[in-house]
Amino acid sequence: MSYLARSEGEPLRPPAFVISLDFELHWGMSDIVTTPEHPYMRQLLGARRAVPAMLDLFRERHIRATWATVGYLFAEDRETLTRFSPVRRPRYANPARDNYRQEIGDDEASDPLHYARSLVDLIAQTPGQEIASHTFSHYYCHEEGQTPADFKADLAAAMAIAEHTGHHPRSLVLPRNQIDDAYLAPMRDVGFHCYRGNPRRAGFSRHQRDATARRALRFLDSYINLTGHHGIKWRDLKGDPLNIPASMFLRPRRGIPQFDALRLRRIKQAMRRAAKRGEIFHLWWHPHNFGEATDAHLRDLAAIIGYFQVLSIEYGMRSMSMSDVLARHEQAMTAPSST
């Protein structure tokens, strides 16, 4: 176990700014983007430009982040995928959810939306970036026709293909943030030590069929404070694997200046409150969210990071990946006197 280096007198659990990204490309939208003409296709293709640009920004600003990567993206070719794909697979009642049935190309050059080994390597080469898992097949825990045993087989494949590329992920992000207690033991058994849970507020539990009103609440809450600031107290981190809840989703720009400004103000206000109270603020998004209007999205991200740097000076807020939070939590739990 390698723990974060910390200066003398720094608390084990300072206020933290955590970023996690759901890196999935077409595997996360295969039930939505079914033709090359679909409008979202431009976003997915644009993600391949957005990822290096985000990494450049993270490197320049010394930002640590967790990249939860679908297992398929680690493969360099079809032979690798075949070798690591699990024998046991879910039998979703809705076949559109089954990514194991997807027709894909031979390698990254021929199919850049289903392979991303070069991007995974680029992420790993960037200081402070954590390679985590987003399951092997973008697995849906709340779909009918699958079981915790199927889930465990998928996670084992995700771990195996990551290890094939030299990584041993400790952190897990579940597609669509779908989680139930029955799925915690398989996560632990395969070797995942933490996961991103849902905000502990009304409207944020994720079910297979979210009510329209619940989705509307989450959407509006991204712009105005309807459910609170979603800071996470260190002492409230619990579970094995450890639940590190999300705070907010960084929604894509809508192209309406007033809405886009409200979105940034909402995030910054929540960050400041977390920093003042010594809490964790956990922001997440998908790289393909930056696939269109990439430069404008990067300016927004730079503004958020700039605000974090102000909070770092004022309150000692630290940039952390999910595994950094796990390490701090474990160290604090074993320290003679927790702070």
BAMAR-909151 format. One line per field, with one value per residue (C-alpha): residue in one letter; x, y, z. Coordinates in Angstrom, 3 decimals. Layout:
REM BAMAR-909151
kolke c(A_...)
xx c(X_...)
yy c(Y_...)
zz c(Z_...)
This chain:
REM BAMAR-909151
kolke c(M_S_Y_L_A_R_S_E_G_E_P_L_R_P_P_A_F_V_I_S_L_D_F_E_L_H_W_G_M_S_D_I_V_T_T_P_E_H_P_Y_M_R_Q_L_L_G_A_R_R_A_V_P_A_M_L_D_L_F_R_E_R_H_I_R_A_T_W_A_T_V_G_Y_L_F_A_E_D_R_E_T_L_T_R_F_S_P_V_R_R_P_R_Y_A_N_P_A_R_D_N_Y_R_Q_E_I_G_D_D_E_A_S_D_P_L_H_Y_A_R_S_L_V_D_L_I_A_Q_T_P_G_Q_E_I_A_S_H_T_F_S_H_Y_Y_C_H_E_E_G_Q_T_P_A_D_F_K_A_D_L_A_A_A_M_A_I_A_E_H_T_G_H_H_P_R_S_L_V_L_P_R_N_Q_I_D_D_A_Y_L_A_P_M_R_D_V_G_F_H_C_Y_R_G_N_P_R_R_A_G_F_S_R_H_Q_R_D_A_T_A_R_R_A_L_R_F_L_D_S_Y_I_N_L_T_G_H_H_G_I_K_W_R_D_L_K_G_D_P_L_N_I_P_A_S_M_F_L_R_P_R_R_G_I_P_Q_F_D_A_L_R_L_R_R_I_K_Q_A_M_R_R_A_A_K_R_G_E_I_F_H_L_W_W_H_P_H_N_F_G_E_A_T_D_A_H_L_R_D_L_A_A_I_I_G_Y_F_Q_V_L_S_I_E_Y_G_M_R_S_M_S_M_S_D_V_L_A_R_H_E_Q_A_M_T_A_P_S_S_T)
xx c(0.000_1.416_0.007_0.030_2.994_1.921_3.738_4.303_1.181_-1.141_-4.344_-4.804_-8.198_-8.133_-10.945_-10.690_-11.611_-12.172_-12.729_-13.892_-14.613_-16.710_-14.512_-16.659_-16.909_-19.518_-19.837_-21.866_-24.216_-24.617_-28.333_-28.781_-26.335_-27.322_-26.416_-23.444_-25.856_-26.949_-26.252_-24.351_-21.828_-19.995_-19.627_-18.207_-15.691_-14.818_-13.957_-10.735_-9.625_-11.081_-9.217_-5.677_-6.773_-8.150_-4.961_-2.881_-4.964_-4.683_-0.928_-0.492_-2.637_-1.439_-4.929_-5.399_-8.333_-9.855_-10.575_-13.148_-12.543_-14.733_-12.753_-13.198_-11.228_-8.045_-7.891_-5.550_-7.442_-10.297_-8.137_-7.440_-11.141_-11.989_-9.292_-10.490_-14.267_-15.986_-17.741_-20.555_-22.578_-25.783_-28.984_-30.608_-34.333_-33.686_-31.101_-30.248_-28.433_-26.185_-22.825_-21.515_-23.595_-22.032_-20.383_-16.957_-13.919_-10.541_-8.541_-8.294_-7.273_-10.355_-12.775_-11.763_-15.066_-14.713_-10.952_-8.863_-5.625_-3.605_-5.750_-5.543_-1.759_-1.793_-3.878_-1.535_1.504_0.020_1.048_-1.663_-4.142_-5.713_-6.797_-10.010_-12.759_-16.176_-16.852_-15.821_-18.891_-20.572_-22.625_-26.138_-26.852_-30.555_-31.527_-33.763_-32.074_-28.714_-27.483_-24.728_-22.848_-22.935_-21.712_-18.800_-17.734_-17.818_-15.730_-13.202_-12.783_-12.383_-9.661_-7.889_-7.740_-6.565_-3.786_-2.885_-2.007_-0.073_-2.786_-4.453_-7.503_-8.761_-11.622_-14.870_-17.579_-20.779_-22.551_-25.434_-24.413_-26.611_-25.736_-27.467_-26.163_-26.103_-23.358_-20.945_-19.588_-18.657_-16.853_-14.884_-14.152_-12.653_-10.401_-12.097_-11.682_-13.861_-16.664_-18.557_-21.951_-24.871_-25.420_-27.235_-30.137_-33.705_-33.957_-30.473_-30.966_-30.630_-33.180_-33.645_-36.574_-36.102_-39.269_-39.504_-39.925_-36.700_-34.736_-36.188_-35.143_-31.574_-31.472_-32.747_-30.506_-27.489_-28.381_-30.070_-29.716_-32.736_-31.168_-28.145_-24.457_-23.583_-20.302_-19.161_-17.921_-14.837_-16.380_-19.377_-17.249_-18.242_-18.397_-16.165_-15.652_-15.633_-18.478_-17.133_-20.380_-20.625_-21.409_-22.380_-22.398_-20.699_-23.396_-22.436_-22.920_-26.376_-25.235_-27.431_-25.101_-27.397_-27.794_-24.102_-23.199_-25.709_-24.200_-20.695_-21.910_-23.784_-20.613_-18.380_-20.736_-20.805_-17.018_-16.571_-18.955_-17.136_-13.757_-14.925_-16.369_-13.388_-15.416_-14.976_-16.474_-16.706_-17.328_-17.852_-18.618_-17.976_-15.103_-17.538_-19.496_-16.610_-16.713_-18.540_-17.686_-14.503_-12.683_-15.647_-15.960_-12.245_-12.586_-15.336_-13.162_-10.238_-12.504_-13.534_-9.911_-8.920_-11.557_-10.258_-6.800_-8.245_-9.867_-6.580_-4.913_-7.771_-8.755_-6.062_-8.278_-6.412_-6.836_-7.392_-8.325_-10.697_-7.759_-6.188_-9.355_-9.287_-5.654_-6.306_-9.322_-7.396_-4.480_-6.755_-8.544_-5.246_-3.632_-3.327_-5.416_-7.593_-7.905)
yy c(0.000_3.360_6.354_9.959_11.942_14.752_17.606_17.745_18.983_18.443_16.648_13.104_14.098_17.638_19.053_17.283_17.943_14.590_14.058_10.794_10.236_7.494_6.556_4.392_5.771_3.804_1.074_3.430_4.541_1.487_1.276_4.934_5.577_2.854_4.509_6.543_9.424_9.736_13.248_11.815_10.202_13.524_13.608_10.102_10.767_14.105_12.354_11.128_14.757_15.771_13.146_14.334_17.947_17.211_15.371_18.360_20.583_18.154_17.944_21.728_22.337_19.280_17.771_14.152_12.227_8.764_7.367_4.592_2.701_0.081_-3.156_-3.459_-0.233_-1.840_-4.281_-3.715_-6.015_-8.482_-11.442_-9.774_-9.135_-12.738_-13.981_-11.922_-11.978_-14.034_-17.293_-16.434_-13.490_-11.689_-12.528_-9.130_-9.142_-6.130_-7.261_-3.649_-3.458_-6.421_-5.079_-8.605_-8.739_-5.647_-5.949_-4.368_-3.893_-5.572_-2.968_0.671_1.899_0.411_1.003_3.967_3.947_0.408_0.279_2.865_1.238_4.258_6.597_4.293_4.362_8.148_8.470_6.151_8.170_11.422_12.179_11.832_9.890_6.716_3.907_2.499_0.214_0.875_-2.915_-5.024_-4.592_-1.479_-3.810_-2.823_-3.999_-3.071_-4.740_-7.798_-11.034_-10.615_-11.774_-10.900_-13.988_-12.643_-9.326_-10.987_-12.724_-9.389_-7.698_-10.528_-10.036_-6.281_-6.872_-9.426_-7.256_-4.274_-6.395_-7.483_-3.822_-3.435_-1.963_-3.257_-1.052_-0.559_1.819_1.009_3.178_1.391_2.273_4.659_4.495_1.406_-0.297_-2.589_-4.320_-7.715_-6.427_-5.315_-8.787_-9.530_-6.181_-7.016_-10.585_-9.489_-6.955_-3.556_-1.523_1.514_2.615_5.766_5.772_8.128_11.443_10.875_13.149_12.722_11.975_10.520_6.793_5.109_2.560_0.718_2.942_6.355_8.341_11.411_13.615_12.256_12.916_16.414_17.077_16.003_18.178_21.301_20.670_21.036_24.703_25.756_24.401_22.175_19.284_20.709_21.028_17.316_17.637_14.361_14.245_12.080_10.443_9.369_7.290_3.699_0.239_-2.483_-1.679_1.969_4.088_7.444_9.147_11.508_15.128_16.539_15.718_18.279_18.572_19.450_23.009_23.834_26.787_29.154_31.552_32.023_28.268_27.564_30.278_28.943_25.465_26.724_28.899_25.950_23.813_26.555_27.309_23.620_23.393_26.386_24.985_21.628_23.353_25.471_22.432_20.144_17.867_16.043_17.428_14.716_15.893_13.500_13.441_11.460_12.411_12.349_15.156_17.337_15.803_18.780_22.417_20.963_24.257_25.836_22.830_22.998_26.677_25.735_23.004_25.406_27.832_25.087_24.059_27.687_28.013_24.861_26.428_29.446_27.101_25.236_28.453_29.576_26.277_23.713_21.816_19.006_17.399_13.652_10.628_8.029_5.814_8.798_9.177_5.453_5.659_8.671_6.943_3.733_5.633_7.655_4.487_2.902_6.030_6.155_9.306_10.184_13.816)
zz c(0.000_-1.016_0.777_-0.261_0.841_3.157_4.781_8.522_10.263_7.270_8.316_7.091_5.716_4.299_2.136_-1.200_-4.818_-6.514_-10.239_-11.782_-15.468_-17.058_-20.027_-22.270_-25.839_-27.818_-25.189_-23.010_-25.765_-27.980_-27.144_-28.130_-30.973_-33.428_-36.763_-38.026_-38.675_-35.043_-33.647_-30.660_-33.020_-33.285_-29.489_-29.389_-32.136_-30.532_-27.283_-28.863_-29.167_-25.815_-23.756_-24.634_-24.165_-20.690_-19.792_-20.879_-18.604_-15.681_-16.162_-16.329_-13.227_-11.228_-11.073_-10.054_-11.519_-11.781_-15.255_-14.910_-18.149_-19.818_-20.080_-23.834_-24.327_-22.950_-25.868_-28.782_-31.156_-31.535_-30.504_-27.157_-26.595_-27.358_-24.994_-22.023_-22.560_-19.839_-20.622_-18.226_-19.493_-18.532_-20.351_-20.430_-21.127_-23.347_-25.920_-26.778_-23.412_-24.211_-25.337_-25.765_-28.952_-30.494_-33.890_-33.717_-35.913_-35.804_-33.880_-32.832_-36.277_-37.913_-35.013_-32.818_-30.912_-29.529_-28.872_-27.040_-25.921_-27.091_-24.970_-21.946_-22.269_-22.588_-19.424_-17.540_-18.655_-17.319_-13.706_-11.084_-13.223_-11.859_-14.176_-12.705_-14.004_-15.511_-15.699_-18.679_-20.894_-19.450_-17.264_-16.100_-12.564_-12.624_-15.878_-15.861_-16.841_-15.089_-11.700_-9.186_-10.407_-13.974_-12.616_-10.838_-14.058_-15.891_-13.178_-13.184_-16.938_-16.407_-13.845_-16.049_-19.167_-17.095_-15.614_-19.162_-19.844_-16.591_-14.357_-11.206_-10.641_-7.089_-7.909_-9.703_-11.222_-12.173_-15.423_-14.794_-11.121_-10.664_-7.383_-4.890_-1.783_-3.540_-5.844_-3.138_-2.346_-5.993_-6.180_-3.041_-4.136_-7.460_-5.750_-5.951_-2.786_-3.496_-5.790_-6.652_-5.005_-5.556_-3.756_-0.492_-1.356_-2.549_-6.260_-6.724_-6.187_-9.584_-10.725_-13.980_-14.902_-13.381_-12.971_-15.167_-12.096_-10.589_-13.770_-13.957_-10.366_-11.088_-14.187_-12.440_-9.436_-11.742_-12.187_-8.941_-5.420_-4.867_-2.929_-1.117_-1.856_-1.732_0.120_1.686_5.251_5.698_8.751_6.641_4.260_4.956_3.511_2.138_-0.660_0.386_-0.967_-2.247_-3.321_-6.241_-5.499_-8.899_-12.588_-14.815_-17.448_-21.020_-22.169_-23.505_-25.563_-23.549_-21.712_-18.733_-18.168_-18.644_-16.146_-13.599_-13.936_-13.129_-10.261_-8.744_-8.831_-7.441_-4.557_-3.629_-3.872_-1.575_1.008_0.966_1.323_4.258_6.050_5.404_3.123_-0.182_-3.379_-6.056_-9.626_-12.531_-16.248_-19.441_-21.758_-24.683_-22.991_-24.197_-27.686_-29.166_-28.411_-26.934_-26.508_-24.709_-22.397_-21.641_-20.728_-18.288_-16.799_-16.525_-14.655_-12.213_-11.687_-11.212_-8.524_-6.862_-6.784_-4.967_-2.441_-2.085_-0.971_1.274_2.894_2.043_-0.383_-2.159_-5.557_-5.131_-7.173_-5.761_-4.790_-3.003_-0.930_-0.186_0.924_3.176_4.694_5.360_6.854_9.109_10.270_11.313_12.742_16.564_16.602_13.605_12.525)
